[in-house]
Amino acid sequence: MSTTSHHDERIAKMTFASVYPHYITKVEKKGRSIDELNQVIEWLTGYDKKKLEVLIKEKATFEAFFQNATLNPNAKLITGVICGYRIEDIENELTKQVRYLDKLVDELARGRKMEKILRD
């Protein structure tokens, strides 16, 4: 399933602050912690808790969020299907990065071991 330009644009303009509470709810509902969520986000983006708080306060779009991130070199090892899209087939780089994050959050919520999620 390929993404459309409208889909890619909608993701780019979505704010991280609007999605982060949903990530928290998803992982906590499955017995995981906010600290574990933040660890996963930091592994992918390089953003620590303080930087995340700033980005949330600024209402940074996903475009700005990933534009300033230092993506983990092992992020390319994140594969599979998330939200109906096969990650490795997504052509738009920003959409792929957002789906990387979605996939990691999903793996955390499903109880996958942290060392498997972090792919180091």
KETI-893552 format. One record per residue (C-alpha): residue number from 1; x, y, z. Coordinates in Angstrom, 1 decimal, decimal comma. Layout:
<lumfis>
+-----+--------+--------+--------+
:   n :     c1 :     c2 :     c3 :
+-----+--------+--------+--------+
: NUM :      X :      Y :      Z :
...
+-----+--------+--------+--------+
</lumfis>
This chain:
<lumfis>
+-----+--------+--------+--------+
:   n :     c1 :     c2 :     c3 :
+-----+--------+--------+--------+
:   1 :    0,0 :    0,0 :    0,0 :
:   2 :    1,6 :    3,2 :   -1,0 :
:   3 :    1,0 :    6,5 :    0,7 :
:   4 :   -0,5 :    9,5 :   -1,1 :
:   5 :    0,9 :   13,0 :   -1,1 :
:   6 :   -2,1 :   14,1 :    0,9 :
:   7 :   -1,4 :   11,4 :    3,5 :
:   8 :    2,3 :   12,4 :    3,7 :
:   9 :    1,4 :   16,1 :    4,1 :
:  10 :   -1,2 :   15,3 :    6,8 :
:  11 :    1,5 :   13,4 :    8,8 :
:  12 :    4,1 :   16,1 :    8,4 :
:  13 :    1,7 :   18,8 :    9,8 :
:  14 :    0,5 :   16,7 :   12,7 :
:  15 :    2,0 :   17,8 :   16,0 :
:  16 :    4,1 :   15,4 :   18,2 :
:  17 :    2,2 :   16,9 :   21,2 :
:  18 :   -1,1 :   15,7 :   19,8 :
:  19 :    0,1 :   12,1 :   19,4 :
:  20 :    2,4 :   11,7 :   22,5 :
:  21 :   -0,5 :   11,3 :   25,0 :
:  22 :   -1,9 :    8,5 :   22,8 :
:  23 :    1,5 :    6,8 :   22,9 :
:  24 :    1,5 :    7,1 :   26,7 :
:  25 :   -2,0 :    5,6 :   27,0 :
:  26 :   -1,2 :    2,8 :   24,7 :
:  27 :    2,0 :    1,7 :   26,6 :
:  28 :    0,6 :    2,2 :   30,1 :
:  29 :   -2,6 :    0,2 :   29,2 :
:  30 :   -0,2 :   -2,7 :   28,5 :
:  31 :    1,8 :   -2,3 :   31,7 :
:  32 :    4,8 :   -0,4 :   30,3 :
:  33 :    6,1 :    2,9 :   31,6 :
:  34 :    6,5 :    6,5 :   30,3 :
:  35 :   10,2 :    6,1 :   31,0 :
:  36 :   10,4 :    3,1 :   28,7 :
:  37 :    8,4 :    5,1 :   26,1 :
:  38 :   10,9 :    7,9 :   26,4 :
:  39 :   13,8 :    5,5 :   26,2 :
:  40 :   12,5 :    4,2 :   22,9 :
:  41 :   11,9 :    7,7 :   21,5 :
:  42 :   15,4 :    8,7 :   22,6 :
:  43 :   16,9 :    5,7 :   20,9 :
:  44 :   15,2 :    6,6 :   17,6 :
:  45 :   15,6 :   10,4 :   17,7 :
:  46 :   18,3 :   11,3 :   20,2 :
:  47 :   15,8 :   13,4 :   22,1 :
:  48 :   16,0 :   13,2 :   25,9 :
:  49 :   13,1 :   13,9 :   28,2 :
:  50 :   13,9 :   17,6 :   28,5 :
:  51 :   14,0 :   18,0 :   24,7 :
:  52 :   10,7 :   16,1 :   24,4 :
:  53 :    9,1 :   18,5 :   26,9 :
:  54 :   10,3 :   21,5 :   24,8 :
:  55 :    9,0 :   20,0 :   21,6 :
:  56 :    5,7 :   19,3 :   23,2 :
:  57 :    5,5 :   22,8 :   24,6 :
:  58 :    6,4 :   24,3 :   21,2 :
:  59 :    3,8 :   22,0 :   19,5 :
:  60 :    6,4 :   20,9 :   17,0 :
:  61 :    5,1 :   19,2 :   13,9 :
:  62 :    6,4 :   15,8 :   13,0 :
:  63 :    8,2 :   17,5 :   10,1 :
:  64 :   10,1 :   19,7 :   12,6 :
:  65 :   10,4 :   16,9 :   15,1 :
:  66 :   12,3 :   14,6 :   12,7 :
:  67 :   14,1 :   17,4 :   10,8 :
:  68 :   16,0 :   18,2 :   14,0 :
:  69 :   16,4 :   14,6 :   15,2 :
:  70 :   19,5 :   12,5 :   15,0 :
:  71 :   18,0 :    9,3 :   13,7 :
:  72 :   19,6 :    6,1 :   15,1 :
:  73 :   21,6 :    4,4 :   12,3 :
:  74 :   19,9 :    1,1 :   13,1 :
:  75 :   16,5 :    2,6 :   12,5 :
:  76 :   16,6 :    1,0 :    9,0 :
:  77 :   16,3 :   -2,3 :   10,8 :
:  78 :   12,7 :   -1,5 :   11,8 :
:  79 :   10,5 :   -3,4 :    9,4 :
:  80 :    7,1 :   -4,8 :    9,2 :
:  81 :    3,5 :   -3,5 :    8,9 :
:  82 :    2,1 :   -0,6 :   10,9 :
:  83 :   -1,2 :    1,2 :   10,3 :
:  84 :   -1,6 :   -0,9 :    7,2 :
:  85 :    1,7 :    0,1 :    5,6 :
:  86 :    4,8 :   -2,0 :    5,1 :
:  87 :    7,5 :    0,3 :    6,5 :
:  88 :   10,3 :   -0,7 :    4,2 :
:  89 :    8,0 :    0,1 :    1,2 :
:  90 :    7,2 :    3,7 :    2,3 :
:  91 :    8,9 :    6,1 :   -0,1 :
:  92 :    8,4 :    9,4 :    1,7 :
:  93 :   11,2 :    9,7 :    4,2 :
:  94 :    9,3 :   11,6 :    6,9 :
:  95 :    6,3 :    9,3 :    6,7 :
:  96 :    8,7 :    6,3 :    7,1 :
:  97 :   10,3 :    8,0 :   10,2 :
:  98 :    6,9 :    8,5 :   11,8 :
:  99 :    6,0 :    4,9 :   11,1 :
: 100 :    9,3 :    3,8 :   12,7 :
: 101 :    8,2 :    5,6 :   15,8 :
: 102 :    4,7 :    4,1 :   15,6 :
: 103 :    6,2 :    0,6 :   15,2 :
: 104 :    8,5 :    1,0 :   18,2 :
: 105 :    5,7 :    2,2 :   20,4 :
: 106 :    3,6 :   -0,7 :   19,2 :
: 107 :    6,3 :   -3,2 :   20,0 :
: 108 :    6,7 :   -1,7 :   23,5 :
: 109 :    3,0 :   -2,0 :   24,1 :
: 110 :    3,0 :   -5,6 :   22,9 :
: 111 :    5,5 :   -6,5 :   25,6 :
: 112 :    8,5 :   -7,0 :   23,4 :
: 113 :   11,8 :   -7,0 :   25,3 :
: 114 :   13,6 :   -3,6 :   25,3 :
: 115 :   16,8 :   -5,1 :   23,9 :
: 116 :   14,8 :   -6,4 :   20,9 :
: 117 :   13,0 :   -3,1 :   20,4 :
: 118 :   16,3 :   -1,0 :   20,4 :
: 119 :   17,9 :   -3,1 :   17,7 :
: 120 :   21,5 :   -2,4 :   18,8 :
+-----+--------+--------+--------+
</lumfis>
